[in-house]
Amino acid sequence: MDWSNIDWAVVAATFIGPIFAVVITLWYQERSSRMRSRQELFVAMMRTRRHPTNADFVGALNLLPVHFYADKSVMERYVELIAVFDDLAWFTPQARPRLNEQADLRVAYLLSAMSKAVGRPVEQLQILRGAYAPQGWQDEEQALKSLRAALSEIASGVRPLRVWVDQLHQSAPSLVKSEQIQEDTSNTVSEPAKDVV
């Protein structure tokens, strides 16, 4: 075989072409997977944005640095939100309304930055005001908080547990029998002890 007559460009294309195609395909799949993960994270946080203590929201928030580590604006907003959540004033009941408002605002800023990063821009005001959550959910959440607080106070001895005893309704024969038992016990107790010789 005469190697001088072989078109080296064709040989190179035959070997390099499939390799290049595989590399491009893998790059595209990895990029699509990364984008899909970021979008799913964004959707999970948007869905539960009115309930930042929801397990889905918290889980998505904890994964945010994994998927958005390279996006400076998202990470800045993330740090701001975490600073509000880490504020020790949450333990002061008077500060909670202010902190709730700050947290809602920081969540809106974060979600707006995330929306731009995933290519679906949503305005902050729409994020802040646009979510729907039934009043029943809030009422139920508040009732559970009150119940937990009351049980905690009872368990720690701060609040007494009141117990009322109500006389059970008994049928006539059992009532007579219980009266006889009471009478027998009272006679036994009231009789003086006899000396046994």
SVG drawing of the C-alpha trace seen along z (x, -y; Angstrom):
<svg xmlns="http://www.w3.org/2000/svg" viewBox="-82 -45 86 60">
<polyline fill="none" stroke="black" stroke-width="0.4" points="0.0,0.0 1.3,-3.4 0.9,-5.7 1.8,-8.8 -1.4,-8.7 -3.7,-8.6 -5.7,-11.7 -4.7,-12.3 -7.6,-14.7 -10.1,-11.9 -8.3,-9.6 -8.2,-12.3 -11.9,-13.1 -12.8,-9.4 -11.2,-9.1 -11.6,-12.5 -15.2,-13.1 -16.9,-10.5 -14.8,-11.5 -15.6,-15.1 -19.4,-14.3 -19.3,-12.3 -17.5,-15.1 -20.1,-17.7 -23.0,-15.4 -21.6,-14.8 -21.0,-18.5 -24.5,-19.3 -26.1,-16.7 -24.1,-17.9 -25.1,-21.5 -28.8,-20.5 -28.7,-18.5 -27.2,-21.4 -29.8,-23.8 -32.6,-21.4 -31.4,-21.0 -31.3,-24.8 -34.8,-25.2 -36.2,-22.5 -34.6,-24.2 -36.1,-27.5 -39.5,-26.0 -39.5,-24.3 -38.6,-27.6 -41.2,-29.5 -43.9,-27.0 -43.3,-27.2 -42.1,-30.8 -45.0,-31.8 -43.9,-29.1 -40.2,-29.4 -40.3,-26.8 -41.7,-24.2 -39.4,-21.2 -39.3,-21.6 -38.3,-25.2 -35.6,-24.5 -34.2,-21.6 -34.1,-23.7 -32.5,-26.6 -29.8,-24.3 -29.0,-23.0 -28.8,-26.5 -25.0,-26.9 -24.4,-23.6 -26.3,-24.6 -25.7,-28.4 -22.1,-28.6 -20.9,-30.4 -23.6,-33.0 -22.4,-36.0 -25.8,-37.8 -27.7,-34.7 -25.0,-33.9 -25.1,-37.5 -28.8,-37.3 -28.5,-33.9 -26.0,-35.2 -28.4,-38.1 -31.3,-35.7 -29.3,-33.3 -28.2,-36.3 -31.9,-37.1 -32.6,-33.5 -29.6,-33.3 -30.5,-36.4 -30.8,-35.7 -33.7,-38.1 -36.0,-35.3 -36.0,-34.2 -37.6,-37.5 -41.4,-37.5 -41.5,-41.2 -38.9,-41.1 -40.5,-38.3 -42.9,-40.5 -40.0,-42.6 -37.9,-39.6 -40.7,-37.9 -41.0,-40.9 -37.3,-41.0 -37.2,-37.3 -40.1,-37.7 -38.3,-40.6 -35.0,-38.7 -36.7,-35.6 -38.2,-37.8 -34.7,-39.3 -33.2,-35.8 -35.9,-34.3 -35.7,-37.3 -32.0,-36.8 -32.5,-33.0 -35.2,-33.6 -32.7,-35.7 -30.0,-33.0 -32.3,-30.3 -33.6,-32.5 -37.1,-33.1 -37.1,-36.6 -39.7,-37.3 -40.1,-40.7 -39.5,-41.0 -42.9,-42.6 -44.6,-39.7 -42.7,-37.2 -43.5,-39.0 -47.2,-39.6 -48.1,-37.0 -48.1,-33.8 -51.3,-32.2 -51.6,-30.4 -55.1,-29.5 -55.9,-31.2 -56.7,-27.7 -53.1,-26.7 -52.0,-29.7 -54.8,-29.1 -53.7,-25.5 -50.1,-26.4 -50.9,-29.0 -53.1,-26.4 -50.3,-23.9 -47.8,-26.5 -50.2,-27.4 -50.7,-23.7 -46.9,-23.0 -46.3,-26.1 -49.1,-25.0 -47.8,-21.4 -44.3,-22.8 -45.5,-25.0 -47.3,-22.0 -44.3,-19.7 -41.9,-22.3 -44.3,-23.0 -45.0,-26.6 -48.7,-25.9 -50.9,-23.6 -52.8,-20.8 -56.4,-21.2 -58.3,-18.0 -62.1,-17.8 -63.6,-14.6 -67.2,-14.0 -69.3,-11.4 -70.1,-8.6 -73.7,-7.8 -74.4,-4.4 -77.4,-2.1 -79.7,-1.6 -78.4,1.9 -74.7,0.8 -75.6,-2.4 -77.2,-0.3 -74.3,2.0 -71.8,-0.9 -73.9,-2.4 -73.8,0.9 -70.1,1.1 -69.8,-2.5 -72.1,-1.6 -70.2,1.6 -66.8,-0.2 -68.2,-3.0 -69.6,-0.5 -66.3,1.3 -64.4,-1.8 -66.8,-3.3 -67.0,-0.1 -64.6,-0.2 -62.0,2.5 -63.0,5.4 -60.6,7.0 -60.1,10.6 -59.6,12.9"/>
</svg>
